[in-house]
Amino acid sequence: MSVGAQRLREDAATIRAGAVAKGEDPTRVDAALAADARRREVLGEADRLRAERKVLSEQTGAAIKGGAKPDSPEVADLRARSTALGTRISELDTVVTEVESELEELLLQIPNPPDADVPVGDEKASIIVRAWGEPRPHIGEGGIAVRPHWEVADELGLFDLAAGAKVTGSGFPIYKGAGAALQRALIDLFLELHTREHGFTEVWPPAVVNTASARGTGQIPDKEDLMYVVGRDDLYLVPTAEVPVTNIHRDEIIEADRLPIRYVAYSPCFRREAGAAGKATRGILRVHQFDKVEMVCFERPSDSGDTLEWLTERAEIALQRLGLPYRVKLMATGDMGFTQAKKYDLEVWAPGVEDWLEVSSVSNFRDYQARRMDIRWRPEPGAKPEVLHTLNGSGLALARTVAAILEVYQEPDGSVRVPDALRPRLGERLGG
């Protein structure tokens, strides 16, 4: 269960307001409350009948011990009443199972309430909290405009969109030559940065997950239509490494001395999302398959707020190493997603398309995902297990990062300077 039945009862107003703030249907909260009340009512009746049946059993035993024959009217009456109660208890148990299933499904459809400091509203209400670097202007010295990345990539033979469309379909680019080397170099740079300098443990996860894993992180039911399905085997292609990596500890109790647990993973990512026509979807700005390095954290609840800020800074460091000007945006309730309690987007400036491109989202889910996956931690030996907090962040997503590099480091002669951090892997220029 996501928000948890107990929290639903204790804080229904906040959960209802959170649903409204995220543009979700608040009546699901009321339906869940009604299902929870029905569940507790039926459980109460079943418990009362079990107690009554226990008394009848004791009376039956006492009657026989007192000399009554097993087939006497007195004993037969007691046994008949006990049998009737047993039948009713079985019926109630069936009702409880049905109502609990209904309640669990309703709870899965209730969004995670946003933190109190998250701005309420649509994307226009999101706040730029800081920026780094000086954005390169679209028109440079001598009136020369920065060309969009797809023109540069075509000249340098970095990727082939037409071949990708032929092999698979639109939105599945094929990287070639220096373009493929750039992909590989970025993945290696990010993994090295986050493991050697930031202390993450690298994992290499599967590219497909089962239904339980997709439900655990919140892709089901919220984003089910955006996932590619392997129908024959009831599996899903991963939309992000967040899904398999967070599920590593599903159904586990983690001892306090193991926290925090911080993983970093590379994976290809598959998303069915489609964008509107125009330059916002040209080139590799919105594709169905892309590469990403993802950071995932399991934290004590008291630490997750600070960890969100720390995790955001790790993604920023990756952009700073590449010398890409960026801004950090605190996302408003209507633009932050179903499962997040608080979320930052990192947007890098791309002068060729004159736009800010999202290359990282960093989110605190608090206990929302952990409840769905039943991930708990034990504060001290022998203590009752408690639900922990999960967080994740892109560190970074490659498609748009590549687009930004091709535009920010573009030279008048058509070549692209390689960022200093990548030169040991790629040399000084791509083409030219």
N, C-alpha and C positions, 0 to 999 in steps of 0.2 A: 504494500500500500504506500502511496506517495506522501500525502500530507499527514496520514495517520489518523485513525478514527478518534483517538483521545484528543489530539490537537484540534480536530474538527469540532468536537463538542466544546472544548475550552475556549477556542478563539475563532468561532465561526464568522464573526463580523469582519475580522482582519482578512480571513481567507476569501470571503465574499467580495470585499473591497478590492483585494488583489486580483481576483478574476475580472472584475469590471475594469480595473486599471490596465490589464493586459488585453482587453477587448474580447474576453472569453465569456461564455454563458454562465452567469452567476446562479441560475436555477439548478445547476448541477450540485451546488453546495447544499441547497435545500433538499434536493432529492437524496443526496448522500446522508444528510442528517435524519431524514425520514427512514431510510433503510437501516441506519444504525440504531435508531429508536426501536424499530420493529425487531431487529436482531436481539437487542437486549431484552425486549419484552418476551420474545419466544424463549430465549435462554432462561429467563427468570421462571417462566411457567414450567419448563422442562426440569429445572433444578427443584422446584417445589414438588413436582410429581415424583421425582426420584426420591426425595426425602419421604414422601407419603408411602411410596412403594417399599422403602426400607422399613418403615414402621410396620406395614402389613406383613413383611417377611418375618420380622421379629415376633409379631403376634401369632403368626402361623406356627413358628417354632415353639413358642411358649404354650400354645394350645396342645400341640402334640406331646410336649414334655409333661403337660399337666394331665394327660390321660386320654385326650381326644384321639379318635382314630383318624388316620389319613383320609379316609373316604367319608368322614362324618360331614353333615351339612355345615357345621361351623367352619371346618377347615376348607371345605369345598368353596364356601362363600369367600373366605379370605383369599384363596388362590385365584378365584375368578376375578375378584377385584384387582389383584396384583397383575394378572394377565391383561386386563383391560388397560391398566395404567401403562404397562409395558408397550402395548400397541400404540397408545397415545404418545408416549415418549419417543417411539420410533418415528411417528409422523412428524413430531416437532423437530427431531434431529434432521429430518429431510428438509423441513422448512428453513432451519438454521443454515444448512449448507447452501440452499438456493439464495437466501437473503445475503449471506456472506459473499457469495459470488457476485451478486448484483452490487453490493457495497464496494467490493474491490474494483469492479469495472468502473463505477462512478468515481471513485477516488483517483483512478488513473487518468480521468478526464478533467481533473481540477488542477489548474496551473499552480506552480510554486509562487507564493506571494512575494512580491518584490521587497527588498530592504527599505527601511524608512527613508533613507537618503537618496533613493532612486527617483529622478524626475518623472512626474506623471504626464503622459501625453503620447503623441505619435513621434515620428522621427525628428520633427522640428523642435521637439522639447529636449532632445539629447544635448549634452553640454560638452564643449571642448575644454578639457581640464588642463592640458599642456600641449606644447609643440616643441619640436626639435629640428634644427637645420633650417637653411634658407631655401625655399622652393625655387627651382629653376623656372624662369619665365618661358612662356610658350614661344615668344618672339625674342630671339637673341640679338647679339651684335650684328650690325649690317642688315638687320631686318630679316634674318634667316629663321624660319619657323622650325621648331622641333617636330620631326615627323612621328606619326604614330608607330608603335612598336611593330605592327604587322608589316608595314612597308620596309622597315629596316631588316626584319627577320627574313622577309622574302628575298631581299637583295643578297643577304649573307648566307642564305640557305640554312637557317637555324631550325625552322619547323615547317611541316607540310600539312596544312589543314585539309587540302583536297584529298591527299592520300589517306588521311585519317578517316575522312567521311566515306571514302570508297571501301576501306577495310572494315569499318565498324558503323559509322554514322556521324552526323554533324555533332560537334562538341567533343570529339575524341582526337586531339592533335597527335601527330607523330613528330618527335623531336629528332633532329639529324645533326651529325657533325658537331660543330662547336655548340649548337643548341642542346644536344644530348649531354655533352660534357659539362655545360653550365648547370643543367639540372642535377647531375651527379655531384658536382662540386658544391652546390648549395646544400644539398642533403648532408653531405659529409661535413661541411662547415658547421651547420646547425647542430648535428649530433655531437660533434666534437666539443662545441661551445657548451652545450647543456650538460654533457657528462663530465668533462674535464674541469670546467670552471664553475659550474653551478651545482654539481653534486647529484645529478639525476642518474638513475640506473637505466641503461638502455634495454629495451625489449623489442623483439621483432615479431609482431602479432600476425595472426591469420588475416587474410583479406576478405573472409566471409564469416558471418556470425549466425547463431541460431536465434529463434524467436525470443527466447528468454533473455538473451543478451540485449537484443534490440529494445525489448520492453524495459529492461533494467535501467538503461540510460535515458529513456524517454523518447526514443525515436518512434516507438509504438505506444499509443496510437497517434501521437501528435504529427509525426512526419512520415508516416508509413507510405504515403503516396509519392514521396520524394526518393524512396529507396528502390534500388534494383533488386529484383527477387530471383533467386535460383529455385524455380517452382518445383522441379522434380524432387529436390532434397530439402525443401522448406528452409532455405538459408537466404541470407541477405548479403549483398556486397556492402562493404563497410563505407559509410559516408564520411567517416573520420576514424582515426586510430583511437579516439576517445572511447568508442563502443567496446572493442575487444579488450583494451587495456584496463578500463574501469571494472570490467566484469571479471578480471583475474581474481578478485577477492570476494566475489559474490558468495553469499551464504557462509561467510567466515566471521570468526571472532578474533580480532587482532589485539595482542597484548600491548600495553602502553609503551613499553620500551622499543617497540618496532616503529612507532610513529615519530615524525612524519614519514610516509612512504611516498617517494617521488620518482615517477617513471618518465622516460622520454622514448618516443617511438616514431619511426618513419612508416608511412603506409601510402599506397595509392588510395585515392578517395573517389567514390562514385556517387553522383547525385543526378537525379532526373530533372531537377529544376530547369526551367526555361525562362529566358529573359525576353524583354521586348526588343524589337528590331532597332538598329541604330548603332552608333559608335560605342555605346555602353556594353555591347555584346560582340563587337568586332574582335578579331584576333583571338587572344586567349584570356579575355577578361571574364567570360562566363562560359565555362566548359563543363562537360559531364564527367570527365575524368581528370584529376589533377593530383599532384604529389604534395604531401604536407608532413612536417615534423610536429608532433603533438606532445605537450607536457601534461601529465596527469598527477594530481596530488591527493593523498588521503591524509586528513588532518584531524587533530583534536578540535572540537567545536569552538573552544575559546581562542584558537589560533587562526581560524579560517579567514577572518577579516583581514588580518595582517598578511596572510599568505597570498590573498588576492592581489594586494599591492605589490608584493615581492614577485609574484609570477608575472604580473604585467611588466615589471621592470626587466625581467629576463627576456621577454619578447622584444622590448625596446632596445636592449643591448645588441640583439641580433641585427636590428635595423641600423643601429649606430655603426656596427662593424662594417656594414655595407655602404655607409655614408648616404643613406636614403632619407631625405627629409620626411617627417611624419608628424601626425597629431594623434593624441589619445582622446577618445570620446567616451564619456559616461552615457550609456544607452538608456533612453527613456523606456517606461513600462511597455508602451505599445510597439517598441522596436527591439526588444531584448530577447524574446523567445519564451516558450512555454515553461521550460524547466529551470531557468536561471533565477537566482535571487538578486544578483547584481552582476553587471557585465560591462567590460570595457572593449571597445573596438580600436584597433590601431590601423590608421589609414595612411598610406604612403602617397606622396605627390607624384603624379605622372604628367609631365609637361606636354607630351605629345597629344594626349587626349584631353588635356586640361581638366583633370579630375583627380579626386582623392579616392584611392582604391583600398578597400579593406584587405589586409593581409594577415590579420590576427584578430581573434576574439578570445578574450580571457574572462572566465566565468566562475562565480562561486555558486554552487548548487545547494550549499548548506546540507541539510539532512535529506533532501528530496530524493536524490538518486539512491543514497544509501538505504533508505526505507524500502524502495522498490527492489533493491538487490539483497536486502537483509545483511548489510555489512555493518558489523558492530565492533566496538573496542572495549577493553576492560581497563578502567582507570588504574586499578591496582590489583594485585593477586587476590583472588577470592571475591572481588567486587562484582556486582551485577553488571552485565554488559550493557553498553549504551550505544546509540546510533552515532556514527562519526560523520564528518563532513567530507565532501568531494569537491575538487576544483579541476579545471583544465584550461589550457590555452594553447593557441597555435604558436609554434616557434621556429619556422613560419610556414605559411601556405605559399607554394612556389609559383603557380601560374601568374598571379598578379605581381609577385615580387620580380619575376623575370621580366614582365612587361615594363615595370618601373625602371629596372636596370637598363633596358634597351633604350629608354627615353631619357633618363637622367644623365647617362654617360655617353650619349650620342655625340659623335663628332661631325663637323661639316663635310668631311670626305666620305661619309657613309659608314665608317667603322664605329665600333663601340669600345670605349675604354673599359678595362676590367677593374672593378673595385679592388683596392689594395688587399683586402682580406682574402680574395680569391686568386690573386696573381701567382702564388706558389703552385696552384693547381691548374691554372689556365693560361698563364702568360699575361702580357700587357694589353692585348687587344683581341676582340672578336672580329675577324675579317679585316680588310683594309691593308 
